[in-house]
Amino acid sequence: MNDIVKPCRASRNSLGYFIPGPINIEKKSLNDDLDINLLRIFEVDPVEKKRYIRSFGILINKTLFAMNVKETETFIAELSLFERGDKNNSYFNIVSKDSVISLKLISENINIYITKSQAKSMIEYFNKLNKNYNLSYAYEHEVELTIDGYNYFLSYDPNSMKKYSDEEEMKRFKEFC
């Protein structure tokens, strides 16, 4: 389990790292046409028969764009700002295509344009999916999976999923763990 789950600094308690219970990933499509998926990582407590959200991820065309709670919230926030974003956006550029303002995903390999209505529906769906969960557990005891962990839980071919391709952006993933 150590090669697929790595607790982040936020998971540290007074005795050391928090050891998570059984982990499960749920994949929910935020937009079927664009293949944008929300990954919710749960810790399952079999005794109390409860599930706790431990982390999030954003998966677009089998490429992992967000690997933890902070990055997923940044992704959703950039969707909500839409045309009010700027050049400092991590995930989207604002473009005018056929006199319609859209968000273009910042990626060399994936060419996706998101309209305002698609962005609004993804945000609403994200909020509805998580409204019955207390996210403080995810903030306090977040678990970040490795790429091998995502491949294992999502039953992908081990070589099929990859991290976000930009090397400069990859450095920010290493800051958290």
Backbone as CSV, one residue per row, in Angstrom:
resi,resn,N_x,N_y,N_z,CA_x,CA_y,CA_z,C_x,C_y,C_z
1,MET,0.831,-1.196,0.000,0.000,0.000,0.000,0.870,1.252,0.000
2,ASN,2.092,1.190,0.521,2.944,2.374,0.596,3.346,2.914,-0.761
3,ASP,3.372,2.056,-1.785,3.775,2.534,-3.094,2.646,3.214,-3.852
4,ILE,1.402,3.156,-3.336,0.310,3.820,-4.031,-0.354,4.924,-3.208
5,VAL,-0.144,4.940,-1.902,-0.735,5.977,-1.049,0.382,6.661,-0.297
6,LYS,0.399,7.990,-0.348,1.377,8.710,0.447,0.678,9.848,1.183
7,PRO,0.650,9.779,2.530,0.028,10.844,3.292,0.784,12.151,3.110
8,CYS,0.070,13.251,3.039,0.698,14.564,2.893,1.038,15.119,4.267
9,ARG,1.741,16.264,4.262,2.092,16.912,5.523,0.862,17.204,6.369
10,ALA,-0.254,17.510,5.728,-1.476,17.811,6.469,-1.978,16.600,7.249
11,SER,-1.527,15.404,6.878,-1.972,14.186,7.538,-1.169,13.863,8.790
12,ARG,-0.141,14.607,9.068,0.744,14.310,10.183,0.054,14.587,11.512
13,ASN,0.152,13.651,12.420,-0.361,13.880,13.763,0.805,13.864,14.742
14,SER,0.535,13.919,16.045,1.608,14.035,17.031,2.502,12.791,17.076
15,LEU,2.014,11.648,16.636,2.805,10.425,16.666,3.489,10.135,15.334
16,GLY,3.291,10.987,14.344,3.874,10.746,13.014,2.796,10.876,11.959
17,TYR,2.964,10.170,10.856,1.984,10.236,9.773,0.724,9.473,10.124
18,PHE,-0.385,10.012,9.696,-1.671,9.355,9.855,-1.713,8.155,8.908
19,ILE,-2.104,7.012,9.406,-2.190,5.814,8.572,-3.644,5.654,8.134
20,PRO,-3.909,5.775,6.820,-5.294,5.692,6.362,-5.837,4.274,6.405
21,GLY,-7.159,4.179,6.474,-7.826,2.887,6.389,-7.953,2.489,4.925
22,PRO,-8.854,1.546,4.621,-9.036,1.151,3.220,-9.440,2.350,2.353
23,ILE,-8.795,2.477,1.208,-9.019,3.601,0.307,-9.831,3.129,-0.900
24,ASN,-10.747,3.979,-1.346,-11.578,3.685,-2.502,-11.690,4.950,-3.342
25,ILE,-11.680,4.810,-4.670,-11.837,5.967,-5.556,-13.164,5.861,-6.278
26,GLU,-13.860,6.994,-6.330,-15.097,7.084,-7.089,-14.885,8.088,-8.209
27,LYS,-15.174,7.684,-9.420,-14.994,8.541,-10.596,-16.356,9.039,-11.043
28,LYS,-16.534,10.353,-11.050,-17.786,10.976,-11.484,-17.491,11.903,-12.652
29,SER,-18.244,11.776,-13.702,-18.029,12.606,-14.880,-18.625,13.992,-14.660
30,LEU,-17.784,15.023,-14.754,-18.282,16.398,-14.694,-18.812,16.834,-16.058
31,ASN,-18.231,16.275,-17.129,-18.687,16.561,-18.479,-18.326,15.376,-19.367
32,ASP,-19.349,14.663,-19.845,-19.118,13.470,-20.666,-18.513,13.802,-22.022
33,ASP,-18.977,14.881,-22.641,-18.501,15.236,-23.987,-17.010,15.570,-23.998
34,LEU,-16.541,16.241,-22.952,-15.148,16.666,-22.882,-14.267,15.687,-22.117
35,ASP,-14.860,14.632,-21.564,-14.153,13.623,-20.775,-13.417,14.249,-19.591
36,ILE,-14.150,15.088,-18.837,-13.618,15.700,-17.612,-14.264,14.995,-16.430
37,ASN,-13.431,14.410,-15.566,-13.919,13.599,-14.454,-13.390,14.094,-13.124
38,LEU,-14.239,13.997,-12.116,-13.849,14.270,-10.741,-13.556,12.933,-10.079
39,LEU,-12.404,12.832,-9.444,-12.052,11.642,-8.684,-12.183,11.980,-7.205
40,ARG,-13.011,11.233,-6.514,-13.150,11.426,-5.070,-12.517,10.226,-4.384
41,ILE,-11.571,10.501,-3.515,-10.860,9.449,-2.809,-11.467,9.339,-1.410
42,PHE,-11.975,8.164,-1.109,-12.643,7.923,0.165,-11.815,6.985,1.031
43,GLU,-11.899,7.231,2.339,-11.448,6.242,3.307,-12.707,5.573,3.813
44,VAL,-12.724,4.255,3.790,-13.900,3.498,4.195,-13.689,2.984,5.610
45,ASP,-14.638,3.276,6.490,-14.592,2.769,7.851,-15.618,1.637,7.950
46,PRO,-15.158,0.385,7.892,-16.110,-0.732,7.890,-16.857,-0.901,9.206
47,VAL,-16.268,-0.445,10.311,-16.918,-0.589,11.613,-18.122,0.350,11.720
48,GLU,-17.902,1.625,11.407,-18.985,2.602,11.489,-19.823,2.651,10.220
49,LYS,-19.387,1.944,9.176,-20.049,1.925,7.875,-20.207,3.335,7.311
50,LYS,-19.088,4.083,7.352,-19.056,5.449,6.839,-17.927,5.593,5.838
51,ARG,-18.068,6.590,4.975,-17.019,6.935,4.024,-16.635,8.391,4.273
52,TYR,-15.339,8.627,4.298,-14.822,9.975,4.494,-14.048,10.389,3.248
53,ILE,-14.344,11.576,2.726,-13.566,12.068,1.598,-12.189,12.431,2.114
54,ARG,-11.166,11.855,1.490,-9.799,12.116,1.904,-9.037,12.970,0.905
55,SER,-9.524,13.017,-0.359,-8.861,13.838,-1.361,-9.716,13.893,-2.621
56,PHE,-9.289,14.735,-3.550,-9.937,14.867,-4.848,-8.880,14.803,-5.938
57,GLY,-9.338,14.626,-7.152,-8.482,14.715,-8.319,-9.319,15.085,-9.528
58,ILE,-8.687,15.651,-10.539,-9.353,15.949,-11.811,-8.636,15.146,-12.890
59,LEU,-9.395,14.336,-13.599,-8.872,13.485,-14.655,-9.498,13.919,-15.979
60,ILE,-8.656,14.295,-16.944,-9.141,14.726,-18.254,-8.446,13.866,-19.304
61,ASN,-9.219,13.105,-20.043,-8.680,12.213,-21.083,-7.522,11.367,-20.563
62,LYS,-7.698,10.732,-19.433,-6.686,9.877,-18.794,-5.416,10.626,-18.416
63,THR,-5.494,11.931,-18.288,-4.378,12.731,-17.797,-4.806,13.381,-16.496
64,LEU,-4.025,13.198,-15.468,-4.343,13.718,-14.148,-3.903,15.174,-14.056
65,PHE,-4.858,16.092,-13.913,-4.539,17.512,-13.849,-4.483,18.025,-12.418
66,ALA,-5.237,17.453,-11.530,-5.213,17.859,-10.126,-5.120,16.591,-9.290
67,MET,-4.195,16.603,-8.317,-3.945,15.392,-7.539,-4.306,15.514,-6.067
68,ASN,-4.830,16.656,-5.657,-5.185,16.804,-4.253,-6.289,17.851,-4.103
69,VAL,-6.697,18.129,-2.876,-7.820,19.021,-2.602,-7.527,20.439,-3.094
70,LYS,-6.351,20.969,-2.782,-6.025,22.349,-3.170,-6.065,22.534,-4.677
71,GLU,-5.462,21.610,-5.402,-5.422,21.728,-6.860,-6.805,21.574,-7.474
72,THR,-7.618,20.674,-6.920,-8.982,20.504,-7.423,-9.810,21.754,-7.164
73,GLU,-9.657,22.354,-5.990,-10.392,23.591,-5.702,-9.918,24.737,-6.590
74,THR,-8.637,24.783,-6.918,-8.128,25.799,-7.849,-8.746,25.596,-9.227
75,PHE,-8.833,24.361,-9.674,-9.448,24.038,-10.966,-10.897,24.520,-11.005
76,ILE,-11.661,24.206,-9.963,-13.075,24.599,-9.898,-13.199,26.117,-9.793
77,ALA,-12.310,26.767,-9.031,-12.353,28.232,-8.904,-12.079,28.912,-10.237
78,GLU,-11.138,28.385,-11.013,-10.867,28.965,-12.322,-12.045,28.785,-13.266
79,LEU,-12.774,27.684,-13.122,-14.007,27.522,-13.894,-15.036,28.578,-13.499
80,SER,-15.143,28.837,-12.197,-16.159,29.782,-11.722,-15.831,31.219,-12.083
81,LEU,-14.547,31.561,-12.167,-14.178,32.924,-12.557,-14.422,33.170,-14.042
82,PHE,-14.318,32.127,-14.821,-14.509,32.133,-16.268,-13.793,33.302,-16.924
83,GLU,-14.499,34.268,-17.501,-13.826,35.331,-18.262,-13.126,36.359,-17.375
84,ARG,-13.303,36.283,-16.064,-12.623,37.228,-15.168,-11.241,36.727,-14.752
85,GLY,-10.831,35.564,-15.251,-9.505,35.042,-14.943,-8.433,35.887,-15.611
86,ASP,-7.185,35.505,-15.429,-6.090,36.275,-16.021,-4.967,35.340,-16.464
87,LYS,-3.833,35.907,-16.809,-2.713,35.114,-17.311,-2.072,34.243,-16.238
88,ASN,-2.427,34.446,-14.991,-1.881,33.637,-13.906,-2.677,32.366,-13.651
89,ASN,-3.692,32.103,-14.456,-4.462,30.875,-14.300,-3.552,29.657,-14.444
90,SER,-3.791,28.645,-13.638,-2.989,27.429,-13.697,-3.495,26.451,-14.744
91,TYR,-4.806,26.448,-14.987,-5.390,25.411,-15.818,-6.006,25.905,-17.128
92,PHE,-6.412,27.186,-17.198,-7.145,27.662,-18.368,-6.615,28.987,-18.892
93,ASN,-6.696,29.131,-20.212,-6.505,30.421,-20.874,-7.863,30.896,-21.347
94,ILE,-8.079,32.199,-21.339,-9.321,32.765,-21.834,-9.118,33.091,-23.307
95,VAL,-9.963,32.526,-24.159,-9.841,32.731,-25.603,-11.192,33.122,-26.180
96,SER,-11.125,33.805,-27.315,-12.332,34.144,-28.049,-12.326,33.310,-29.323
97,LYS,-13.264,32.403,-29.411,-13.354,31.506,-30.560,-14.708,31.728,-31.219
98,ASP,-14.698,32.184,-32.468,-15.933,32.494,-33.195,-16.777,33.509,-32.433
99,SER,-16.142,34.536,-31.915,-16.734,35.635,-31.130,-17.452,35.155,-29.867
100,VAL,-17.081,33.972,-29.389,-17.616,33.435,-28.134,-16.437,33.249,-27.192
101,ILE,-16.563,33.776,-25.972,-15.493,33.624,-24.988,-15.552,32.216,-24.402
102,SER,-14.408,31.546,-24.408,-14.296,30.180,-23.889,-13.043,30.059,-23.042
103,LEU,-12.995,28.995,-22.282,-11.785,28.638,-21.549,-11.100,27.524,-22.316
104,LYS,-9.813,27.685,-22.573,-9.032,26.648,-23.244,-8.103,26.024,-22.213
105,LEU,-8.172,24.725,-22.120,-7.321,23.995,-21.190,-5.857,24.182,-21.572
106,ILE,-5.022,24.514,-20.588,-3.588,24.685,-20.837,-2.955,23.303,-20.880
107,SER,-2.730,22.811,-22.093,-2.113,21.508,-22.295,-1.642,21.421,-23.736
108,GLU,-0.479,20.806,-23.912,0.042,20.624,-25.264,-0.658,19.477,-25.981
109,ASN,-1.084,18.467,-25.240,-1.631,17.256,-25.838,-3.150,17.238,-25.939
110,ILE,-3.829,18.016,-25.118,-5.291,17.981,-25.071,-5.823,19.345,-25.496
111,ASN,-6.718,19.351,-26.462,-7.276,20.587,-26.999,-8.753,20.665,-26.623
112,ILE,-9.057,21.285,-25.475,-10.426,21.357,-24.977,-10.813,22.809,-24.752
113,TYR,-12.006,23.172,-25.257,-12.604,24.489,-25.036,-13.866,24.301,-24.210
114,ILE,-14.006,25.104,-23.162,-15.155,24.995,-22.264,-15.981,26.269,-22.370
115,THR,-17.281,26.102,-22.627,-18.175,27.247,-22.717,-18.628,27.653,-21.320
116,LYS,-19.246,28.809,-21.238,-19.709,29.311,-19.946,-20.763,28.389,-19.329
117,SER,-21.673,27.883,-20.146,-22.719,26.996,-19.620,-22.125,25.662,-19.161
118,GLN,-21.131,25.141,-19.877,-20.478,23.905,-19.438,-19.750,24.112,-18.117
119,ALA,-19.071,25.254,-17.990,-18.358,25.561,-16.744,-19.328,25.657,-15.582
120,LYS,-20.449,26.346,-15.803,-21.437,26.507,-14.733,-22.035,25.165,-14.324
121,SER,-22.324,24.304,-15.287,-22.907,23.003,-14.943,-21.901,22.118,-14.205
122,MET,-20.611,22.193,-14.572,-19.597,21.402,-13.867,-19.454,21.863,-12.420
123,ILE,-19.508,23.177,-12.206,-19.403,23.711,-10.844,-20.595,23.284,-10.004
124,GLU,-21.786,23.383,-10.570,-22.995,22.980,-9.835,-22.962,21.494,-9.495
125,TYR,-22.535,20.681,-10.446,-22.466,19.237,-10.206,-21.429,18.916,-9.134
126,PHE,-20.277,19.571,-9.181,-19.244,19.394,-8.161,-19.817,19.721,-6.775
127,ASN,-20.519,20.844,-6.663,-21.092,21.251,-5.380,-22.169,20.281,-4.899
128,LYS,-23.002,19.793,-5.816,-24.057,18.844,-5.427,-23.474,17.502,-4.994
129,LEU,-22.418,17.063,-5.665,-21.786,15.790,-5.302,-21.222,15.821,-3.885
130,ASN,-20.750,16.980,-3.462,-20.030,17.064,-2.188,-20.812,17.747,-1.072
131,LYS,-22.059,18.089,-1.312,-22.786,18.854,-0.294,-23.105,18.062,0.965
132,ASN,-23.192,16.756,0.880,-23.510,15.953,2.068,-22.282,15.416,2.790
133,TYR,-21.110,15.864,2.366,-19.870,15.412,2.997,-19.214,16.560,3.747
134,ASN,-18.658,16.237,4.901,-17.880,17.200,5.653,-16.440,17.123,5.127
135,LEU,-15.977,18.200,4.512,-14.658,18.188,3.887,-13.524,18.504,4.853
136,SER,-13.842,18.792,6.108,-12.771,19.096,7.065,-11.846,17.897,7.245
137,TYR,-12.366,16.707,7.122,-11.544,15.503,7.229,-10.516,15.452,6.101
138,ALA,-10.929,15.872,4.905,-9.997,15.900,3.763,-8.922,16.956,3.969
139,TYR,-9.287,18.094,4.554,-8.301,19.149,4.791,-7.304,18.741,5.872
140,GLU,-7.784,18.080,6.918,-6.922,17.727,8.038,-6.085,16.484,7.787
141,HIS,-6.641,15.509,7.085,-5.965,14.224,6.906,-5.977,13.823,5.431
142,GLU,-5.508,14.696,4.581,-5.538,14.410,3.150,-4.564,13.298,2.788
143,VAL,-4.992,12.459,1.871,-4.154,11.410,1.315,-3.979,11.714,-0.158
144,GLU,-2.749,11.698,-0.621,-2.479,11.900,-2.038,-1.991,10.592,-2.626
145,LEU,-2.668,10.136,-3.665,-2.261,8.903,-4.309,-1.164,9.176,-5.322
146,THR,-0.325,8.189,-5.524,0.664,8.269,-6.590,-0.028,7.888,-7.895
147,ILE,0.663,8.051,-9.015,0.103,7.646,-10.300,-0.194,6.148,-10.296
148,ASP,0.679,5.352,-9.681,0.434,3.916,-9.574,-0.839,3.643,-8.776
149,GLY,-1.079,4.467,-7.759,-2.295,4.319,-6.963,-3.547,4.584,-7.767
150,TYR,-3.544,5.653,-8.561,-4.699,5.947,-9.415,-4.904,4.830,-10.430
151,ASN,-3.833,4.366,-11.043,-3.954,3.276,-12.015,-4.519,2.013,-11.362
152,TYR,-4.073,1.738,-10.147,-4.544,0.555,-9.425,-6.034,0.643,-9.136
153,PHE,-6.468,1.758,-8.570,-7.863,1.882,-8.160,-8.817,2.065,-9.338
154,LEU,-8.351,2.674,-10.411,-9.217,2.899,-11.565,-9.105,1.774,-12.591
155,SER,-8.256,0.784,-12.316,-8.061,-0.394,-13.172,-7.647,-0.032,-14.589
156,TYR,-6.796,0.970,-14.700,-6.233,1.318,-15.997,-4.992,0.484,-16.237
157,ASP,-4.608,0.405,-17.477,-3.321,-0.165,-17.826,-2.262,0.684,-17.115
158,PRO,-1.301,0.087,-16.415,-0.337,0.867,-15.628,0.400,1.954,-16.398
159,ASN,0.520,1.818,-17.691,1.235,2.822,-18.466,0.305,3.815,-19.150
160,SER,-1.012,3.706,-18.906,-1.946,4.531,-19.667,-2.141,5.928,-19.077
161,MET,-2.128,6.063,-17.748,-2.365,7.367,-17.140,-1.047,8.098,-16.974
162,LYS,-1.082,9.397,-17.200,0.140,10.176,-17.033,-0.175,11.441,-16.258
163,LYS,0.871,12.049,-15.754,0.728,13.308,-15.045,0.646,14.448,-16.039
164,TYR,0.258,15.594,-15.528,0.207,16.813,-16.331,1.560,17.015,-16.994
165,SER,1.584,17.337,-18.271,2.804,17.247,-19.066,3.822,18.376,-18.856
166,ASP,3.411,19.523,-18.425,4.328,20.651,-18.291,5.267,20.440,-17.102
167,GLU,6.569,20.437,-17.353,7.558,20.177,-16.303,7.525,21.205,-15.179
168,GLU,7.326,22.475,-15.516,7.264,23.507,-14.477,6.074,23.284,-13.555
169,GLU,4.947,22.889,-14.114,3.767,22.637,-13.294,3.947,21.383,-12.443
170,MET,4.735,20.426,-12.913,4.947,19.207,-12.155,5.681,19.472,-10.847
171,LYS,6.480,20.516,-10.798,7.209,20.843,-9.576,6.260,21.144,-8.427
172,ARG,5.086,21.705,-8.736,4.158,22.050,-7.662,3.519,20.817,-7.044
173,PHE,3.449,19.679,-7.779,2.930,18.451,-7.197,3.854,17.939,-6.102
174,LYS,5.150,18.116,-6.275,6.125,17.600,-5.328,6.199,18.420,-4.055
175,GLU,5.659,19.635,-4.062,5.706,20.496,-2.881,4.827,19.955,-1.754
176,PHE,3.785,19.212,-2.079,2.800,18.832,-1.080,3.191,17.604,-0.282
177,CYS,4.005,16.749,-0.840,4.376,15.531,-0.111,5.866,15.321,-0.091
